[in-house]
Amino acid sequence: MAYPNNPSSPTDLLSAIPEKFDVARKSGELFFFPSQAKDVYSQGRRFNLRLCPALQDKAKAKADALASVQAENNGSPDRKRARTDSSSDNNNNKVKQNEKEPFRPPYVPELYVGCMEGLDGEEGMSVLVSLAYSLLPEHILLCSLSPQPQSLPPTPPQLVLAYNLIQAASRHPTRPKRLLGFYNGGEGAGASQSWRHFQVIEVPGGRAPVEEWVQGVQVDRLDQAVLLPNVPYLHIIHPLPPSHSVQYPPTAESNDQLIDFLAPALMRMLDLAFDALRSGSGGSGSDSGSNRKEGGWNLLMTLDHLHLIPRSLPSFPLSTETTNTKEGPQLELNSLGYAGMMLVRSEQEESNLLAQVEGKGGLMYVLEKCGVPRSWGEKAKENEGVQQGSGDLMDVL
């Protein structure tokens, strides 16, 4: 088993991930499912809709993936088989990841990439390749070393570790790329595990749709949380320092500066979200919140912004027939949904979804129904005198 006791730099970790992902897939510890994606436009904004039929039957998809790996290995037993079917018949000796708490160290070596040193007196974080099922290659997990609740926000030092990884990817000497970080705050916002973990992916095409959505937002100062304009749900954004002004490679001093920036930035966003929810719950009519349940919140991180989205529902109910309101399967929605990236399991599900939202604002309607009303945030800003972002077509910084 692998223990997180030898911290590495963000650049070294990123350099190791491609080979580690391939090793994990070939070992059977990680299952990579093929998928197809296309762009869909709603209210003039781009969404990326991904279709993955394998999710309809994960057991079959898992068996197919193992068969494919064995075929790659010319029919020879893969590492997982060698590991689980030990030459000794003692099944108690087989090595496997903790099933109840898969992010608790130690780790199966095939999944463990390394660890990052903790900042400001905190413990570090483990870096793993995605456990179990992966739809995007080189999906990265940053996990706390000890039990910390996913329902609470990551600490500012943890956010800095995530930012350092994103920044290092943009300046990698051989494989520069733009990464998107996200954190599902609680089960109602898409968290599959209660153990704290921050996720990082490379977005196909190089830029998540949400990064295009914020291009028209004007912020006068770096110490302001604003509302994303022209969306029907509450979406709070906070600018980050210009990436070219942040020290790379990071130093102790630059990490301290980022912590000092991110701590109040995150607090401003949480305060605004709390005030908005409190304002909305005291209202009446459709914005009263009386028919909404607590849904947690989603956090996004790019090189340029933090995003915070309070949730009311964990998933969007799909109709089996578009001509009535009969409830069918649920479209699960985590942080990536609010980055403009959605996932369906079949062509029929995709057709039903698009037909269901036609004439209602398109896929933006899904985000509206699973979020909270933007008017709650507007009211909170009026009450507190916090400046709103405008929709002028100009760069944030």
Residue, then its C-alpha position, 0 to 999 in steps of 0.5 A: m500500500a502507498y502512504p502519503n509521506n513524501p510530498s512532491s511539487p505540482t509539476d512533478l505530480l502532473s508529469a506522473i499522472p498520464e502514466k499513472f492513469d494508464v497503469a490504473r486502467k490496465s490494472g483494473e483499479l480504474f474503469f474508463f468508459p468511452s463517451q461522446a460530447k457535443d455543444v448545445y446552445s441555450q440563451g446564447r450560452r454554450f453547454n457541453l452535453r456528454l453521452c455515456p451509454a455505459l452508465q446504463d449498466k455499470a456492471k456490464a460496462k465494468a466487465d467489458a472494460l476488463a475484457s478490453v484490458q485483457a485483450e490489450n495485454n494479449g490475453s494475459p492476466d491483468r494486474k488486478r486479476a493477479r492481485t485479487d486471485s493470489s497464487s496463495d488461496n488466502n483471500n485475506n491477503k488480497v490488497k484493495q482500497n478501503e471500500k467504506e472510505p476509499f479516500r482514507p490512506p493508505y492507498v492502492p499503489e495503482l491509484y496513488v500519484g503522490c501528495m502535496e505538502g500542507l500549508d499554514g500548519e495544516e496537513g497536506m493532501s493526497v493526489l489520486v487518479s479518479l477511483a472506480y469510474s472515469l469518463l475523462p482521462e487523467h481525472i485528479l482527486l485531492c483528498s484530505l489525509s484525515p477525516q474532514p467533512q465534504s459538506l463544509p468548505p475546503t480551507p484556504p490552504q487547501l484551495v491554494l494547493a488546488y490552485n497551485l496544481i491548476q497553475a502548474a498545469s498552465r505552465h507545464p514545460t512539456r504538456p501545458k493545459r488548462l484545468l478546471g477544479f471543482y468541489n461538491g459541497g454535500e450530498g445534495a450538490g453531487a458529492s459521492q463521498s463524505w470524505r473531503h476531496f477536491q477534483v480537477i479535470e482537463v476540459p475537452g476543448g481547453r475551456a469550460p463553458v462557464e469560463e465563456w459565461v464570465q467574460g462579460v462580467q466587469v469587476d472594479r476591484l479584486d475584493q468583491a463577490v458579484l453575481l453572474p449576470n443574465v442567468p436565472y439562478l444565483h451564481i456568485i463569482h469572485p475574481l482571482p489575482p491575474s495568473h501572470s502575477v502569481q509566483y511560479p513555481p510557488t514559494a512559501e511567501s506566494n502561498d501565504q499571499l494566496i491564503d491571505f487572498l482566498a480566505p476573505a474571498l471565500m468568506r465574502m462568497l459564503d456570506l453572500a450566499f447565506d444572506a441570499l438564502r436567508s432573504g429568500s426564505g423570508g419572502s413569499g410566492s415562488d421565491s419563498g423557498s417553502n417548496r425547496k429542500e436544502g441542496g448544498w452548494n457547488l464550488l468551481m475554480t479556474l485560473d481566473h475565478l472562484h464560483l459558488i452556486p447554492r443548490s436547492l435540488p440534487s438532480f433534475p427530474l426527467s419526463t419519460e414522455t415530453t407531453n406530460t409530467k410523468e416523472g422518469p429518471q433523474l439527471e444528476l447534477n454536480s459542480l460540472g453542471y454549473a460549469g456548463m457540462m452535463l451528462v446523459r446515459s442514452e440518446q433517448e435521455e438526451s432527446n427527452l431532456l432537450a425536448q423537456v426544456e425547449g421553450k423554457g430557456g433550454l439547459m439553463y432551465v435545468l440549472e435554474k430548477c436545481g439552483v436558487p433564484r437569482s432574485w434572492g442574491e439581488k435582494a441580499k446585495e441591495n440590503e448589504g450594498v454590495q456591488q453587482g457585476s455588469g454584463d458589459l462585454m469586457d474582460v474581468l481584469 
